[in-house]
Amino acid sequence: ARVFESWGFAAPRSSRALTLWRDEFRRAVSHPGGTAAYCSRLVEEPSSGEFLHPGLRRWLPYLTIHATMARVRHSHRDALVHTYPA
């Protein structure tokens, strides 16, 4: 699983991937019980092992924003995100 860094990126206006990411993060922060409850539910999803790296799981809910992008990239493979090495 790849981790998408949340602090430095560029995207065109109305990027589908970023719109989905924003919406998923909004769901996480407004989830009953907050981000901790959202992350617990996310980890329990049968497919979470395909997109949540063990290192990322250890830092939840602190890295909720990263987990939401991982979920979006897994669930919406057609919403392309191009990455480049630093």
Secondary structure, DSSP 8 states (H G I E B T S, - for coil): -----SSS----TT-HHHHHHHHHHHHHHHSTTHHHHHHHHHHHSTTGGGT--HHHHHTTTTTHHHHHHHHHHHH-TTS-------
